[in-house]
Amino acid sequence: MNLDAIPVGPNAPWDVNVVIEIPQGGLPVKYEMDKKSGALFVDRFLHTAMYYPGNYGFIPHTLSDDGDPCDVIVLNPTPVVPGCVIRSRPIGVLMMVDEAGGDEKILAVPVDKLNPYYTDVASYRQLPAILIEQIEHFFTHYKDLEKGKSVTVKGWGDAGEAAEMIAKGMQAHQDKLAAKKAGKAA
């Protein structure tokens, strides 16, 4: 898979492509897409007996504070295969800090064309409270048994905050490319 060929989305930051690394309900394995080769690698086996509460992946051509693309959990009634791309729209963001710093998780739903199930959902607040609690519980505890790892949940942000994070991530990616290009020209 050539990740450079996958655009950030047709109307970013409100309509973005999410490359899925881990399916909803997936076994306790953390996969990560290698950005150069496009291969899906096992990053680690989770030490907790937990499953992912949504399809988990990233937005291409973005860069978060941790140096990786923006993390996204896409809610959908159906798990999808790793490596597929889901056009999605943000509805919120789980603000988190891990042992390496900021590690926010954008919460998104498929665009209406793919799945009209979430047509009337504009905010994470419109989802069942138990679902939000499950997502927060998962990300609070999925690293509990891993030595040297920690997670602190800071709270939730709305769709506007999620879109701002995506826009910031797009700019950070562009800045990194420009710096790299300038370094080669020098």
Secondary structure, DSSP 8 states (H G I E B T S, - for coil): --GGGS-S-TBTTTBEEEEEEE-TT--SEEEEE-TTT--EEEEEE-SS----SSEEEE-TT---TTSS--EEEE--SS---TT-EEEEEEEEEEEEEETTEE--EEEEEE-TTT-GGGTT--SGGGS-HHHHHHHHHHHHHTTTTSTT--EEEEEEEEHHHHHHHHHHHHHHHHHHHHHHHHHHH-
